[in-house]
Amino acid sequence: MPNNDLLCKRFSKIIGGQPGFAGGKCVSTINRSQIRATILGKRFQVTSSFSFESLNEKTGRALCLGRAAFLEKEVNLFITAIRKQGIKVSSIHSEWLFDCPRLIYVNIEAVDKPLRFARKVRLALDGIHE
């Protein structure tokens, strides 16, 4: 696990999130504290998370996933940037009925080397976040 721990820390550093392990997979969580969101009038912490698991030691490739939260105006920019880099968009949806502002979640997936995936995600995020 020490090598995976180091890889997870590098993955998270590139993405700009906090590293951790959940269910045996590396998860990097980004807190979007600049979005002051509420659900049913109560403050809600907006987060995005990116992960990798099932690392193939021979190829260095893993199942890389993401669940990212966006304002409506950010969605198309992110989707365009992520698809240009060969990452699949697996779903686009709203998770809450009474959120303000309206948040849209984009799920992404790829089989890639984790650090390469992280760089692609960071590039796409840099295109929309100020």
C-alpha positions as CSV (number, residue, x, y, z in Angstrom):
1,M,0.0,0.0,0.0
2,P,2.9,2.5,0.5
3,N,3.3,2.8,-3.3
4,N,-0.4,3.4,-3.8
5,D,-0.3,5.9,-1.0
6,L,2.4,7.9,-2.7
7,L,0.6,7.6,-6.1
8,C,-2.6,8.8,-4.4
9,K,-0.9,11.8,-3.0
10,R,0.6,12.7,-6.4
11,F,-2.8,12.2,-8.1
12,S,-4.5,14.5,-5.6
13,K,-1.8,17.1,-5.8
14,I,-2.2,17.3,-9.6
15,I,-6.0,17.5,-9.3
16,G,-5.8,20.0,-6.4
17,G,-7.8,18.0,-3.9
18,Q,-7.4,16.2,-0.6
19,P,-6.2,12.6,-0.9
20,G,-7.8,9.7,0.9
21,F,-8.8,6.0,0.5
22,A,-12.3,4.8,0.5
23,G,-13.2,1.2,-0.2
24,G,-9.6,0.4,-1.3
25,K,-9.5,3.1,-3.9
26,C,-7.7,6.5,-4.0
27,V,-10.1,9.4,-3.8
28,S,-9.2,13.1,-4.3
29,T,-11.8,15.5,-3.1
30,I,-12.1,19.2,-4.1
31,N,-14.1,21.5,-2.0
32,R,-15.7,24.2,-4.0
33,S,-16.1,26.6,-1.1
34,Q,-16.5,29.6,-3.5
35,I,-20.0,28.3,-4.4
36,R,-22.3,29.3,-1.6
37,A,-25.0,26.7,-2.1
38,T,-28.0,25.7,0.0
39,I,-30.4,22.8,0.0
40,L,-33.8,23.5,1.5
41,G,-32.4,26.8,2.7
42,K,-29.5,25.2,4.6
43,R,-25.8,25.6,3.7
44,F,-24.4,22.8,1.7
45,Q,-20.8,22.0,1.0
46,V,-20.2,21.5,-2.7
47,T,-17.5,18.9,-3.5
48,S,-16.1,17.1,-6.5
49,S,-14.3,13.8,-6.3
50,F,-11.9,11.9,-8.6
51,S,-10.6,8.4,-8.0
52,F,-8.7,5.5,-9.4
53,E,-8.8,1.8,-8.6
54,S,-7.9,-1.6,-10.1
55,L,-4.4,-0.5,-10.9
56,N,-2.7,-2.9,-13.4
57,E,0.9,-3.1,-12.2
58,K,2.1,-4.1,-15.7
59,T,0.5,-1.3,-17.7
60,G,0.2,1.3,-15.0
61,R,-3.4,1.8,-16.1
62,A,-6.4,1.9,-13.7
63,L,-10.1,2.6,-13.7
64,C,-10.3,6.4,-13.3
65,L,-13.6,8.0,-12.3
66,G,-14.9,11.4,-11.4
67,R,-18.0,13.0,-10.0
68,A,-17.8,16.8,-10.4
69,A,-20.2,19.5,-9.3
70,F,-20.7,22.6,-11.5
71,L,-22.8,25.7,-11.9
72,E,-24.9,25.4,-15.0
73,K,-22.8,27.9,-16.9
74,E,-19.6,25.8,-16.3
75,V,-21.0,22.4,-17.6
76,N,-20.4,22.8,-21.3
77,L,-16.9,24.1,-20.9
78,F,-15.9,21.2,-18.8
79,I,-17.6,18.5,-21.0
80,T,-16.0,19.9,-24.1
81,A,-12.5,20.0,-22.5
82,I,-12.8,16.5,-21.0
83,R,-14.1,14.9,-24.2
84,K,-11.3,16.4,-26.3
85,Q,-8.9,14.5,-24.1
86,G,-10.6,11.2,-24.7
87,I,-12.4,10.9,-21.3
88,K,-15.9,9.6,-21.4
89,V,-18.8,11.6,-19.9
90,S,-21.0,8.9,-18.4
91,S,-23.8,11.1,-17.0
92,I,-24.9,14.6,-16.5
93,H,-27.6,15.2,-13.9
94,S,-29.0,17.3,-11.0
95,E,-28.9,15.5,-7.6
96,W,-31.1,17.9,-5.6
97,L,-34.6,19.3,-5.9
98,F,-34.2,22.4,-3.8
99,D,-30.6,23.5,-4.3
100,C,-29.7,27.1,-4.9
101,P,-27.9,27.8,-7.1
102,R,-28.8,24.9,-9.3
103,L,-25.9,22.4,-9.3
104,I,-25.2,20.0,-12.2
105,Y,-23.1,16.9,-11.6
106,V,-20.9,15.4,-14.4
107,N,-19.6,11.8,-14.0
108,I,-16.6,10.9,-16.1
109,E,-14.7,7.6,-16.7
110,A,-11.5,6.3,-18.4
111,V,-9.0,3.5,-18.2
112,D,-5.7,5.4,-18.0
113,K,-2.6,5.9,-16.0
114,P,-3.8,7.8,-12.9
115,L,-1.4,10.7,-13.2
116,R,-2.2,11.2,-16.8
117,F,-5.9,11.2,-16.0
118,A,-5.3,13.7,-13.2
119,R,-3.5,16.1,-15.6
120,K,-6.3,15.9,-18.0
121,V,-8.9,16.6,-15.3
122,R,-6.8,19.5,-14.0
123,L,-6.5,21.0,-17.5
124,A,-10.3,20.8,-17.9
125,L,-11.0,22.3,-14.5
126,D,-8.5,25.1,-15.1
127,G,-10.5,26.0,-18.2
128,I,-13.6,26.9,-16.1
129,H,-12.4,27.8,-12.6
130,E,-11.1,31.3,-12.0
